[in-house]
Amino acid sequence: MVNILVVALISFIIFGHSLETQAASAAKKIVIAHAAMNARVGPLWVAKEQGFFAKSGIDAEMIFVRGAPILVAALTSGDIDIGYTGGTAVVGANVEGADLKILAAFTNRVTYDLVVRPSIKRPEELRGKKFGVQSIGGTVWMGAILGLEHLGLDPVRDNINLMAIGDQTILTQALAAGTIDATVLDGVASRHLHERGFPILAEFSKLNLPILSLSIVAREPYIQKNPVVLENVMRAVIEGAAFSLSPAQKPATLRILQKHLKISDREAEEGFKDMVIGLDRKPYPSPEGMRNIQRLMKLRNPKVEKLKVEQLIDDRILRKLDQSGFIDQLYVKYGVK
């Protein structure tokens, strides 16, 4: 009898270990790429480091791609499975024949601050000045255009020279050095410059200027073949967002931001503020934001006007998760209001 029990116990242990091995090997390996490097990428990093992807059966490899066009090229070629990028890149790719869809958008409005040289006191003083953006036609450029429109300014009419300078680090340096007169920046950079005497003429995050940024994007064939995988990815990233916004989990989130952005304690605090301001609690892609992208992109590429941009949104998985109560339950769990 003792021998039988020993054999049974060993068999149980071996069987249990076998199940664990099978479960681990069953995790779906995917590659997720992001082109932005700011605090609003936090939900991705948190989902990875807090084990939310693993919990959902996803073995996620995160890569940073410098520039949305390169990310889109890798996505359409199949080198990456999912992109975390803006609606601008999706519209630009689809007008050239790609088949990308936006499944969710965690930022649906302009979140930048308008920062200027100390000599500039009013928006109208931007006329005839040099305005730095990351790239002409990109998301930062569009945010700048929408912000200027809100202030009653038109770059062409008012002779505002929009210059492609580089990413936000380079834009910050260019403004500090006097190479440009104005730019739009995330709060973590704008507040730092403000302390050095550079005025913030407008906080566009406090307005409703619709534009899609930081979206979950995939090719339509991949969506059709992998609906369960994408649902699990969405579960993980949405939990990453809820965790990131949780007051109780703030210390862990700050550590993750510091690690990935290589920033100081203070800068992580500022990044956390940007995340709280910029992340939508329910990441439904905004059709109005897509229409703004189309309106501005067609100024440079008339073919964009032919796109039905609303059809580039596929929020079926998001609606399923929302209607099930999954999203609301997460925010209750993490104490996010």
C-alpha positions in Angstrom: 0.0 0.0 0.0 2.8 2.4 0.9 4.5 1.6 -2.5 1.3 2.3 -4.3 0.9 5.7 -2.6 4.5 6.6 -3.3 4.1 5.8 -7.0 0.8 7.7 -7.1 2.4 10.7 -5.5 5.4 10.7 -7.9 3.0 10.3 -10.9 1.0 13.2 -9.6 4.1 15.4 -9.3 5.3 14.4 -12.8 1.9 14.9 -14.3 1.6 18.3 -12.7 5.0 19.3 -13.9 4.0 18.2 -17.4 0.9 20.4 -17.3 3.0 23.4 -16.3 5.5 22.7 -19.1 2.7 22.4 -21.6 1.1 25.6 -20.4 4.4 27.5 -20.6 5.0 26.1 -24.1 1.5 27.0 -25.1 2.1 30.7 -24.6 1.7 32.5 -27.9 4.9 34.3 -28.9 4.2 37.7 -30.4 6.3 40.8 -31.2 4.9 44.2 -30.2 6.6 47.4 -31.5 6.2 51.0 -30.4 7.7 54.1 -32.1 7.0 56.5 -29.2 9.3 56.8 -26.2 7.2 58.5 -23.5 5.3 57.8 -20.4 2.1 56.9 -22.3 3.8 53.8 -23.5 3.6 52.8 -19.8 0.7 50.3 -20.1 2.8 48.1 -22.5 5.8 48.0 -20.2 3.6 47.5 -17.1 1.7 44.6 -18.8 5.0 42.9 -19.5 6.7 43.5 -16.2 3.7 42.8 -14.0 3.0 39.5 -15.8 -0.3 40.5 -17.4 0.7 39.2 -20.8 1.9 35.9 -19.3 -1.3 35.6 -17.3 -3.2 36.0 -20.6 -1.1 33.3 -22.3 1.0 35.7 -24.3 4.8 35.6 -24.6 5.3 39.3 -25.6 8.5 40.6 -27.0 8.6 44.4 -26.9 10.8 46.4 -29.3 11.3 50.1 -29.8 11.4 51.2 -33.5 12.6 54.7 -34.1 9.9 56.2 -36.3 6.4 55.2 -37.2 7.1 54.6 -40.9 9.7 52.0 -40.1 7.2 50.4 -37.6 4.5 50.3 -40.2 6.8 48.8 -42.8 7.8 46.0 -40.3 4.1 45.5 -39.5 3.0 45.1 -43.1 5.9 42.8 -43.9 5.0 40.5 -41.0 8.2 41.1 -39.0 6.1 42.4 -36.1 2.6 41.3 -35.1 1.2 44.3 -33.3 2.0 48.0 -33.4 1.5 50.6 -30.8 1.4 53.7 -32.9 -0.7 56.6 -34.1 -3.6 56.9 -36.5 -1.4 59.0 -38.8 0.8 56.0 -39.6 -2.2 53.8 -40.2 -3.8 56.3 -42.6 -0.6 56.8 -44.5 0.0 53.0 -44.8 -3.6 52.3 -45.9 -3.6 54.9 -48.6 -0.6 53.0 -50.1 -2.5 49.7 -50.1 -1.8 48.3 -46.6 -4.6 46.6 -44.6 -4.0 47.9 -41.1 -6.8 48.3 -38.5 -6.9 50.2 -35.2 -8.3 48.0 -32.4 -8.0 50.5 -29.6 -6.6 54.0 -29.0 -5.3 55.0 -25.6 -4.9 58.7 -26.5 -7.6 60.3 -28.6 -6.7 64.0 -28.3 -3.8 66.4 -28.5 -1.9 66.2 -25.2 1.0 68.6 -25.9 1.9 71.9 -24.4 2.8 74.9 -26.6 6.2 76.2 -25.3 7.9 79.3 -26.7 11.0 81.4 -26.3 10.8 83.9 -23.3 10.4 86.9 -25.7 7.1 85.6 -26.9 4.1 86.5 -24.7 1.0 86.0 -26.9 -0.1 83.5 -29.6 -0.2 86.2 -32.3 3.5 86.8 -31.8 4.1 83.4 -33.4 3.6 84.9 -36.8 6.7 84.8 -38.9 8.5 82.5 -36.3 10.2 79.2 -36.5 8.1 76.3 -35.1 9.8 73.0 -34.5 8.1 69.6 -35.0 9.3 66.0 -35.1 8.6 65.5 -38.7 6.4 67.1 -41.3 3.2 65.1 -41.6 3.6 63.2 -38.3 1.5 63.1 -35.2 3.5 66.0 -33.5 3.1 68.1 -36.6 -0.7 67.4 -36.6 -1.0 68.3 -32.9 0.8 71.5 -33.6 -1.5 72.4 -36.5 -4.7 71.6 -34.5 -3.4 73.7 -31.6 -2.5 76.6 -33.8 -6.0 76.4 -35.4 -7.5 76.6 -32.0 -5.5 79.7 -31.3 -6.8 81.3 -34.6 -3.5 80.9 -36.4 -2.7 79.4 -39.8 0.9 78.4 -40.7 0.6 79.5 -44.3 -1.4 82.7 -43.8 0.7 83.7 -40.8 4.0 82.7 -42.2 4.8 80.3 -39.4 7.8 78.2 -40.6 7.2 74.6 -39.5 10.6 72.9 -39.3 11.3 69.1 -38.9 13.8 69.0 -36.1 13.6 65.6 -34.4 12.1 63.9 -31.4 11.1 65.7 -28.2 14.6 65.6 -26.7 16.0 67.4 -29.8 13.0 69.8 -29.9 13.7 70.7 -26.3 17.4 71.3 -27.0 16.6 73.4 -30.1 14.2 75.6 -28.2 16.6 76.1 -25.4 19.4 77.0 -27.9 17.2 79.4 -29.8 17.3 77.4 -33.0 13.5 77.5 -33.0 11.0 79.9 -31.4 8.3 77.5 -30.5 7.3 73.8 -30.3 4.8 71.4 -28.8 6.0 69.0 -26.1 4.7 66.5 -23.6 4.4 67.9 -20.1 7.5 66.2 -18.7 9.6 68.3 -21.1 7.5 71.5 -21.1 7.4 71.8 -17.3 11.2 71.5 -17.2 11.6 74.3 -19.8 9.0 76.4 -18.0 11.1 76.3 -14.8 13.9 77.7 -16.9 11.8 80.7 -18.0 10.2 79.4 -21.2 6.5 80.3 -21.2 3.7 77.7 -21.8 1.3 79.6 -24.1 -1.3 76.8 -24.1 -2.0 73.5 -22.5 -3.7 71.6 -25.3 -4.4 68.6 -23.0 -7.1 70.7 -21.3 -8.9 71.1 -24.6 -10.7 68.6 -26.8 -8.7 68.6 -30.0 -9.4 65.1 -31.4 -6.6 63.1 -32.9 -5.6 59.4 -32.6 -2.4 58.6 -30.9 -0.8 55.5 -29.4 -3.2 52.9 -30.8 -3.1 49.1 -30.9 -2.8 48.3 -34.6 -2.7 45.0 -36.5 -3.1 43.8 -40.1 -6.6 42.6 -41.0 -5.5 39.0 -41.9 -3.7 38.7 -38.6 -6.9 39.9 -36.8 -9.0 37.3 -38.7 -6.6 34.5 -37.9 -5.8 35.4 -34.3 -8.9 36.9 -32.6 -8.3 35.1 -29.3 -4.6 36.2 -29.2 -5.6 39.8 -29.8 -8.3 39.6 -27.2 -5.7 38.4 -24.7 -3.3 41.1 -25.7 -6.0 43.7 -25.2 -6.8 42.3 -21.8 -3.2 42.6 -20.8 -2.6 46.1 -22.1 -5.9 47.4 -20.6 -4.9 45.9 -17.2 -1.5 47.6 -17.7 -3.3 50.9 -18.1 -5.5 50.3 -15.0 -2.4 49.4 -13.0 -0.5 52.4 -14.3 -3.2 54.8 -13.2 -3.7 53.2 -9.8 -2.7 55.5 -6.9 -1.8 52.4 -4.8 0.5 51.0 -7.6 2.2 54.3 -8.3 5.6 53.4 -6.8 5.8 50.3 -9.0 4.7 52.3 -12.1 7.3 55.0 -11.4 10.1 52.3 -11.2 9.0 50.9 -14.6 8.9 54.4 -16.2 12.4 55.1 -14.8 13.7 51.8 -16.1 12.4 52.2 -19.7 12.8 55.9 -20.1 16.1 56.1 -18.2 14.9 59.1 -16.2 15.3 60.5 -12.7 12.8 60.2 -9.9 11.5 63.7 -10.6 11.1 63.1 -14.3 9.2 59.9 -13.6 6.8 61.9 -11.4 6.3 64.3 -14.3 5.8 61.4 -16.7 3.2 59.9 -14.4 1.3 63.2 -14.6 1.4 63.0 -18.4 0.1 59.5 -18.3 -2.8 60.4 -16.0 -3.7 63.3 -18.3 -3.2 61.5 -21.6 -4.5 58.0 -21.2 -8.2 57.4 -21.9 -9.9 55.1 -19.4 -11.9 53.3 -22.2 -9.7 53.3 -25.3 -12.3 53.5 -28.0 -10.8 55.0 -31.2 -12.3 58.4 -32.1 -13.8 58.6 -35.6 -13.5 62.4 -35.3 -9.8 62.1 -34.5 -9.4 60.0 -37.6 -11.2 62.6 -39.7 -8.9 65.3 -38.4 -5.9 63.2 -39.4 -7.4 62.7 -42.9 -8.2 66.4 -43.2 -4.6 67.4 -42.5 -2.9 64.6 -44.4 -4.7 65.3 -47.6 -3.1 68.7 -47.7 0.1 66.8 -48.5 -1.3 63.7 -50.2 -4.6 64.2 -52.1 -5.1 60.4 -52.3 -5.9 60.4 -48.6 -9.3 62.0 -49.3 -10.5 58.8 -50.9 -10.1 56.7 -47.8 -13.1 56.0 -45.6 -11.1 56.4 -42.4 -13.9 55.2 -40.1 -13.5 51.8 -41.7 -9.9 51.7 -40.4 -11.3 51.2 -36.9 -12.2 47.7 -35.7 -13.3 47.9 -32.1 -15.2 44.7 -31.9 -12.8 43.1 -29.4 -12.8 46.2 -27.2 -16.6 46.4 -27.2 -16.8 42.7 -26.2 -14.4 43.3 -23.3 -16.3 46.5 -22.3 -19.8 44.9 -22.5 -18.6 42.0 -20.4 -17.7 44.4 -17.5 -14.0 43.5 -17.8 -12.8 47.1 -18.0 -15.0 48.5 -15.3 -14.0 45.7 -12.9 -10.3 46.4 -13.5 -10.7 50.0 -12.6 -12.6 49.1 -9.5 -9.9 46.5 -8.6 -7.1 49.1 -8.9 -9.0 52.0 -7.3 -9.0 54.2 -10.4 -11.6 56.8 -10.7 
